[in-house]
Amino acid sequence: MAAVLTDRIDDLAVAEAAARIALARRVPVLLIAVMPPGIHRQGDGPFSAPLRAVLARVMPKVGPSATGYIPEVFRLPAGRGSRLAAAGELLALAARHRAPDVVAARSGPDGLDAFTLIEAAALRGGQFVHTVAPAPWTPLRSPTVSAPARDPLFSRRGNVLR
């Protein structure tokens, strides 16, 4: 089971879905952190700072499942390559780790959204790709100040308590 983490808000839903499937199958989760080509090569190790930042956001979703996880870095190819080329390379990385399924978000960087991964998997006869819907966005709401108005000791005139 592989989870494609693209440093977006959807990573939480992707990690949670991958952890649930991995728990049902009793296999570890391959956490593939997608890094842009602009990050220096020294950050490629399994404990690099960019990888730790991506993993820190999703570990609360993966950790409680207790199936284990394998961190891996996938660097986006530099230049304007084919969108299916990047997806094929990511699927090849998952295949090297023997991950039969890949979980990805509907939206993602060029060539790594779930639909491109599905197309690349169909062309190469590879893994099954699970699609996760984008995380819903809800604006923060400020609390209302109507509680003191119900108190008989306070009288309200406009927005000022008297």
RODREN-520913 format. One record per residue: x, y, z of N, C-alpha, C, O, CB in turn; residue in three letters. Coordinates in steps of 0.02 Angstrom, whole numbers, padded with zeros to 5 digits, always signed. Glycine has a CB too. Example, Ala and Ser with C-alpha at 12.3 -4.5 7.8 and 13.67 -1.06 7.14 Angstrom:
<recs>
+00660-00284+00390+00615-00225+00390+00660-00165+00390+00712-00166+00423+00565-00224+00452ALA
+00642-00112+00354+00684-00053+00357+00645+00002+00394+00670+00057+00402+00704-00030+00286SER
</recs>
This chain:
<recs>
+00042-00058+00000+00000+00000+00000+00044+00061+00000+00088+00068+00043-00048+00000+00060MET
+00034+00106-00048+00074+00166-00054+00029+00227-00050-00026+00227-00077+00115+00167-00120ALA
+00053+00279-00017+00017+00343-00012+00060+00397-00043+00118+00404-00026-00001+00360+00063ALA
+00032+00434-00090+00068+00488-00125+00054+00553-00087-00002+00578-00086+00046+00493-00200VAL
+00107+00580-00056+00101+00640-00016+00133+00698-00054+00193+00697-00067+00135+00631+00054LEU
+00093+00748-00071+00116+00802-00114+00122+00869-00078+00121+00921-00111+00071+00809-00173THR
+00126+00869-00012+00134+00929+00028+00075+00976+00019+00084+01036+00010+00198+00964+00011ASP
+00015+00948+00021-00047+00987+00016-00094+00965+00072-00079+00918+00108-00081+00976-00053ARG
-00149+01000+00079-00197+00984+00132-00228+00915+00121-00250+00883+00169-00252+01038+00135ILE
-00231+00892+00060-00260+00827+00045-00218+00769+00071-00242+00712+00072-00269+00820-00030ASP
-00156+00782+00091-00113+00729+00116-00143+00693+00177-00133+00633+00185-00045+00757+00134ASP
-00179+00729+00218-00209+00698+00277-00261+00646+00257-00262+00591+00286-00241+00751+00322LEU
-00303+00662+00210-00354+00615+00186-00321+00556+00150-00344+00499+00158-00404+00650+00139ALA
-00268+00569+00113-00233+00515+00078-00200+00468+00128-00206+00407+00121-00179+00545+00030VAL
-00167+00495+00178-00134+00454+00228-00185+00413+00268-00173+00355+00284-00092+00497+00275ALA
-00241+00444+00285-00292+00408+00323-00322+00350+00282-00331+00295+00309-00348+00456+00345GLU
-00336+00362+00219-00363+00309+00176-00312+00253+00167-00330+00194+00170-00384+00338+00108ALA
-00250+00271+00156-00198+00219+00148-00189+00179+00212-00179+00118+00209-00131+00252+00127ALA
-00191+00212+00270-00184+00177+00333-00241+00128+00345-00231+00073+00371-00179+00227+00391ALA
-00302+00148+00327-00360+00104+00336-00353+00042+00292-00366-00014+00315-00425+00140+00320ARG
-00334+00051+00230-00327-00005+00184-00269-00050+00207-00275-00111+00205-00315+00019+00111ILE
-00214-00020+00228-00156-00058+00251-00173-00098+00314-00150-00154+00323-00097-00012+00264ALA
-00212-00068+00358-00232-00103+00419-00275-00164+00403-00268-00217+00433-00269-00055+00466LEU
-00320-00156+00355-00363-00212+00335-00322-00268+00304-00339-00327+00312-00417-00188+00286ALA
-00269-00250+00268-00228-00301+00235-00168-00322+00277-00132-00369+00259-00203-00275+00169ARG
-00156-00288+00333-00100-00302+00378-00033-00295+00343+00011-00339+00348-00107-00372+00407ARG
-00025-00239+00308+00038-00224+00274+00060-00154+00294+00018-00113+00315+00029-00229+00195VAL
+00125-00138+00288+00147-00070+00304+00128-00022+00247+00114-00042+00191+00223-00068+00315PRO
+00128+00042+00264+00112+00094+00216+00177+00124+00189+00221+00143+00228+00067+00150+00248VAL
+00182+00127+00123+00239+00160+00091+00219+00233+00083+00175+00249+00043+00257+00127+00022LEU
+00251+00278+00120+00236+00349+00117+00284+00382+00067+00342+00392+00083+00241+00382+00187LEU
+00259+00398+00008+00300+00428-00044+00290+00504-00041+00237+00529-00059+00281+00400-00115ILE
+00342+00539-00019+00340+00612-00016+00367+00640-00082+00424+00629-00100+00382+00639+00045ALA
+00325+00677-00117+00343+00706-00181+00377+00773-00167+00347+00817-00137+00281+00714-00227VAL
+00439+00780-00190+00478+00841-00180+00488+00876-00247+00499+00843-00298+00545+00825-00147MET
+00484+00942-00247+00497+00979-00309+00570+00974-00329+00612+00961-00287+00476+01052-00301PRO
+00585+00984-00393+00654+00977-00415+00700+01031-00388+00761+01023-00391+00657+00978-00490PRO
+00674+01086-00361+00716+01141-00338+00750+01129-00271+00796+01166-00254+00674+01202-00332GLY
+00730+01079-00234+00761+01065-00169+00828+01030-00181+00833+00986-00224+00714+01021-00123ILE
+00878+01051-00143+00946+01024-00153+00948+00949-00143+00908+00921-00106+00994+01058-00105HIS
+00995+00916-00176+01002+00844-00173+01021+00819-00104+01009+00760-00088+01054+00823-00222ARG
+01051+00861-00061+01071+00837+00004+01011+00819+00047+01019+00785+00098+01114+00890+00040GLN
+00951+00841+00029+00891+00826+00067+00856+00763+00045+00797+00755+00059+00845+00883+00063GLY
+00890+00717+00011+00858+00657-00014+00856+00599+00035+00820+00551+00023+00891+00636-00076ASP
+00894+00602+00088+00899+00546+00133+00833+00529+00167+00786+00569+00163+00951+00560+00185GLY
+00830+00471+00199+00767+00451+00231+00747+00496+00290+00690+00495+00311+00772+00380+00254PRO
+00795+00534+00316+00779+00578+00372+00792+00651+00356+00811+00689+00400+00819+00558+00433PHE
+00783+00671+00293+00794+00739+00273+00740+00785+00302+00685+00761+00319+00796+00745+00196SER
+00755+00849+00307+00708+00897+00336+00643+00902+00295+00589+00903+00326+00741+00965+00340ALA
+00645+00906+00228+00581+00910+00192+00538+00847+00201+00477+00851+00207+00594+00920+00117PRO
+00570+00789+00203+00533+00727+00214+00503+00725+00284+00446+00704+00293+00577+00666+00202LEU
+00541+00746+00333+00516+00747+00402+00457+00795+00408+00411+00781+00446+00571+00767+00451ARG
+00458+00851+00373+00403+00898+00376+00339+00868+00348+00285+00877+00376+00420+00963+00338ALA
+00344+00833+00292+00285+00802+00262+00260+00745+00307+00199+00739+00317+00302+00775+00191VAL
+00305+00705+00333+00285+00649+00376+00254+00673+00441+00208+00641+00467+00345+00605+00391LEU
+00279+00728+00468+00252+00753+00532+00179+00771+00526+00141+00765+00574+00292+00814+00555ALA
+00158+00795+00468+00088+00813+00459+00042+00752+00454-00016+00755+00475+00080+00855+00397ARG
+00067+00697+00427+00023+00639+00416+00030+00584+00469-00011+00538+00471+00037+00610+00349VAL
+00081+00587+00511+00091+00534+00560+00033+00526+00609+00020+00469+00629+00154+00547+00599MET
-00003+00578+00628-00061+00566+00671-00114+00522+00638-00153+00490+00674-00092+00632+00692PRO
-00117+00521+00573-00165+00478+00537-00138+00408+00526-00177+00360+00525-00184+00509+00471LYS
-00072+00401+00518-00042+00336+00503-00021+00300+00566-00029+00239+00571+00018+00345+00457VAL
+00004+00336+00614+00032+00307+00675-00015+00262+00714+00006+00207+00733+00054+00361+00719GLY
-00078+00281+00727-00122+00239+00767-00140+00172+00735-00162+00127+00770-00185+00276+00781PRO
-00130+00165+00670-00148+00102+00638-00099+00046+00655-00116-00013+00650-00151+00110+00563SER
-00038+00064+00676+00013+00016+00699+00030-00037+00646+00049-00093+00664-00011-00019+00761ALA
+00025-00020+00582+00045-00067+00530+00117-00056+00509+00147-00098+00476+00000-00061+00470THR
+00145+00001+00528+00213+00018+00507+00211+00061+00445+00162+00063+00409+00255-00044+00495GLY
+00267+00095+00433+00271+00137+00373+00343+00137+00348+00390+00126+00385+00247+00209+00388TYR
+00349+00151+00283+00414+00155+00250+00417+00223+00216+00378+00235+00169+00424+00096+00198ILE
+00461+00269+00237+00466+00334+00204+00507+00329+00140+00557+00293+00138+00496+00386+00251PRO
+00486+00364+00090+00522+00364+00026+00513+00433-00005+00462+00465+00004+00495+00308-00023GLU
+00564+00456-00042+00562+00521-00075+00557+00510-00150+00594+00469-00178+00625+00564-00056VAL
+00512+00547-00182+00507+00547-00254+00517+00618-00278+00479+00663-00260+00438+00518-00279PHE
+00568+00629-00317+00584+00696-00342+00551+00705-00410+00560+00664-00456+00661+00707-00347ARG
+00513+00759-00416+00483+00775-00481+00538+00787-00532+00588+00818-00516+00437+00837-00475LEU
+00529+00762-00592+00580+00774-00644+00584+00847-00662+00533+00882-00668+00565+00731-00706PRO
+00645+00872-00672+00655+00941-00692+00637+00949-00765+00643+00902-00805+00728+00964-00680ALA
+00615+01008-00783+00597+01021-00853+00525+01005-00867+00486+00991-00822+00641+00981-00899GLY
+00507+01009-00929+00438+00998-00950+00431+00929-00982+00422+00923-01042+00416+01052-01000ARG
+00435+00878-00942+00427+00810-00967+00353+00793-00975+00309+00833-00960+00460+00760-00921GLY
+00341+00734-00999+00272+00710-01008+00239+00701-00940+00272+00680-00892+00271+00645-01048SER
+00175+00716-00936+00140+00706-00872+00135+00633-00854+00133+00615-00795+00070+00737-00876ARG
+00133+00590-00904+00130+00518-00891+00199+00490-00872+00203+00437-00840+00104+00482-00952LEU
+00253+00525-00891+00320+00502-00873+00330+00505-00798+00355+00458-00768+00373+00543-00909ALA
+00311+00561-00767+00318+00568-00694+00274+00517-00658+00295+00487-00609+00300+00639-00672ALA
+00213+00508-00683+00168+00459-00652+00195+00388-00659+00190+00348-00612+00098+00464-00683ALA
+00224+00373-00716+00253+00307-00726+00313+00294-00681+00321+00239-00655+00274+00299-00798GLY
+00354+00346-00670+00411+00339-00625+00388+00328-00553+00417+00288-00516+00457+00401-00629GLU
+00336+00364-00533+00310+00356-00465+00281+00286-00455+00291+00255-00403+00257+00409-00449LEU
+00245+00261-00505+00218+00193-00501+00273+00141-00501+00267+00089-00469+00169+00181-00558LEU
+00327+00154-00538+00384+00108-00537+00417+00106-00468+00438+00053-00445+00436+00128-00591ALA
+00421+00164-00434+00447+00166-00367+00403+00125-00320+00429+00087-00278+00452+00239-00342LEU
+00338+00132-00326+00292+00092-00284+00298+00018-00300+00294-00024-00255+00220+00115-00295ALA
+00309+00001-00363+00316-00070-00382+00381-00100-00354+00383-00158-00337+00315-00077-00458ALA
+00434-00059-00351+00497-00084-00321+00488-00102-00248+00523-00145-00222+00552-00031-00329ARG
+00442-00068-00215+00428-00084-00144+00371-00134-00137+00347-00147-00082+00411-00020-00107HIS
+00350-00163-00193+00297-00213-00195+00231-00188-00167+00197-00224-00131+00319-00274-00158ARG
+00213-00127-00184+00149-00098-00163+00098-00109-00219+00104-00080-00273+00157-00020-00147ALA
+00049-00153-00208+00000-00167-00261-00051-00111-00272-00080-00107-00326-00036-00231-00246PRO
-00061-00069-00222-00110-00015-00226-00076+00051-00210-00029+00055-00171-00169-00027-00179ASP
-00102+00104-00241-00078+00172-00230-00138+00216-00213-00189+00213-00247-00039+00200-00292VAL
-00131+00257-00161-00184+00304-00142-00158+00374-00159-00103+00393-00138-00204+00298-00066VAL
-00199+00412-00196-00178+00480-00216-00239+00526-00214-00296+00503-00218-00146+00480-00287ALA
-00225+00590-00209-00278+00641-00209-00299+00657-00281-00260+00647-00328-00256+00705-00173ALA
-00359+00680-00288-00383+00699-00355-00343+00756-00384-00330+00758-00444-00457+00719-00352ARG
-00322+00803-00341-00282+00859-00365-00211+00849-00340-00200+00823-00286-00310+00928-00341SER
-00164+00870-00380-00094+00862-00360-00050+00900-00409-00074+00935-00453-00075+00789-00358GLY
+00017+00894-00400+00061+00926-00447+00054+00896-00517+00024+00843-00526+00134+00920-00423PRO
+00082+00930-00566+00075+00907-00635+00096+00835-00643+00153+00817-00628+00117+00951-00682ASP
+00050+00794-00665+00065+00724-00679+00059+00678-00620+00067+00617-00628+00133+00718-00705GLY
+00043+00703-00561+00038+00659-00503-00030+00661-00469-00037+00641-00412+00091+00676-00453LEU
-00080+00686-00504-00147+00681-00478-00172+00610-00489-00143+00573-00529-00195+00734-00511ASP
-00226+00592-00456-00249+00523-00459-00269+00501-00530-00257+00444-00549-00309+00514-00413ALA
-00297+00546-00569-00319+00528-00636-00261+00513-00682-00265+00468-00724-00363+00583-00665PHE
-00207+00551-00676-00147+00537-00716-00115+00472-00694-00091+00434-00736-00097+00594-00712THR
-00115+00459-00629-00088+00395-00604-00130+00336-00628-00102+00283-00644-00085+00395-00528LEU
-00195+00345-00631-00239+00291-00657-00223+00278-00730-00219+00220-00751-00314+00310-00649ILE
-00215+00331-00769-00199+00324-00840-00131+00290-00850-00124+00246-00892-00200+00392-00875GLU
-00081+00310-00811-00015+00279-00816-00017+00206-00794+00017+00164-00824+00036+00318-00774ALA
-00056+00191-00743-00061+00121-00720-00095+00078-00772-00078+00020-00781-00100+00118-00654ALA
-00144+00106-00807-00178+00069-00860-00131+00056-00919-00133+00002-00949-00240+00107-00883ALA
-00089+00105-00935-00043+00097-00991+00012+00047-00976+00033+00010-01021-00012+00164-01008LEU
+00036+00045-00914+00091-00001-00898+00067-00065-00865+00108-00108-00849+00139+00034-00852ARG
+00001-00072-00855-00025-00132-00823-00003-00138-00752+00015-00193-00729-00004-00193-00862GLY
-00005-00083-00716+00023-00082-00649-00029-00085-00594-00078-00121-00599+00063-00021-00640GLY
-00016-00046-00542-00055-00048-00480-00126-00022-00489-00143+00010-00539-00019-00009-00427GLN
-00166-00036-00438-00233-00008-00433-00226+00058-00395-00194+00061-00343-00282-00057-00397PHE
-00256+00111-00422-00250+00177-00393-00317+00196-00360-00368+00199-00393-00230+00230-00446VAL
-00314+00210-00295-00373+00233-00258-00372+00310-00259-00320+00341-00249-00373+00206-00185HIS
-00431+00339-00271-00437+00412-00275-00468+00438-00210-00518+00411-00186-00479+00433-00336THR
-00439+00490-00183-00465+00522-00123-00489+00592-00142-00454+00629-00176-00411+00526-00067VAL
-00549+00609-00120-00578+00675-00134-00539+00729-00098-00509+00716-00045-00653+00677-00114ALA
-00538+00789-00125-00504+00844-00091-00534+00857-00023-00594+00846-00011-00506+00907-00134PRO
-00493+00881+00022-00517+00897+00089-00564+00956+00086-00549+01005+00050-00457+00911+00137ALA
-00619+00954+00122-00665+01011+00120-00635+01070+00156-00602+01063+00208-00733+00992+00152PRO
-00646+01129+00129-00620+01189+00159-00677+01224+00196-00729+01239+00166-00588+01236+00106TRP
-00668+01236+00259-00718+01272+00298-00685+01333+00329-00633+01327+00361-00750+01227+00353THR
-00715+01391+00319-00685+01451+00348-00692+01451+00424-00739+01423+00451-00717+01515+00318PRO
-00645+01483+00457-00649+01490+00529-00705+01539+00547-00713+01590+00514-00582+01513+00560LEU
-00743+01522+00597-00798+01566+00618-00781+01595+00686-00755+01561+00730-00866+01528+00620ARG
-00796+01659+00693-00783+01690+00758-00842+01675+00804-00900+01673+00781-00772+01768+00750SER
-00829+01665+00868-00884+01651+00914-00928+01713+00923-00904+01769+00921-00857+01628+00983PRO
-00992+01701+00932-01038+01757+00942-01039+01777+01015-01023+01737+01060-01109+01738+00918THR
-01058+01838+01028-01058+01865+01095-01129+01869+01121-01147+01917+01156-01024+01935+01097VAL
-01171+01820+01106-01240+01823+01126-01252+01793+01195-01307+01801+01222-01283+01788+01075SER
-01204+01759+01224-01214+01728+01290-01228+01780+01345-01274+01768+01384-01154+01687+01309ALA
-01192+01836+01351-01208+01884+01403-01276+01916+01394-01306+01939+01443-01155+01937+01406PRO
-01303+01919+01333-01368+01950+01322-01423+01910+01356-01476+01938+01372-01382+01956+01247ALA
-01413+01846+01367-01464+01805+01400-01462+01813+01476-01509+01794+01511-01454+01732+01381ARG
-01408+01840+01501-01401+01850+01573-01443+01910+01595-01435+01964+01566-01326+01859+01592ASP
-01488+01903+01644-01531+01959+01663-01493+02016+01696-01520+02071+01702-01585+01935+01710PRO
-01431+02005+01718-01393+02059+01749-01364+02108+01698-01344+02163+01716-01337+02031+01791LEU
-01361+02087+01636-01334+02129+01583-01391+02157+01541-01439+02121+01525-01283+02090+01540PHE
-01386+02218+01522-01432+02246+01473-01390+02264+01412-01333+02287+01418-01472+02308+01501SER
-01419+02255+01355-01382+02266+01293-01414+02323+01254-01474+02323+01243-01379+02202+01250ARG
-01373+02371+01235-01396+02425+01192-01348+02428+01134-01290+02449+01142-01399+02493+01230ARG
-01370+02407+01075-01326+02401+01017-01276+02345+01029-01295+02290+01045-01289+02469+01003GLY
-01211+02359+01020-01159+02310+01032-01123+02320+01099-01073+02287+01112-01109+02311+00976ASN
-01148+02366+01140-01114+02382+01202-01152+02353+01261-01212+02362+01267-01107+02459+01210VAL
-01116+02318+01303-01146+02291+01364-01149+02346+01417-01100+02382+01426-01106+02229+01390LEU
-01205+02353+01452-01212+02405+01503-01228+02374+01569-01236+02409+01619-01266+02457+01485ARG
</recs>
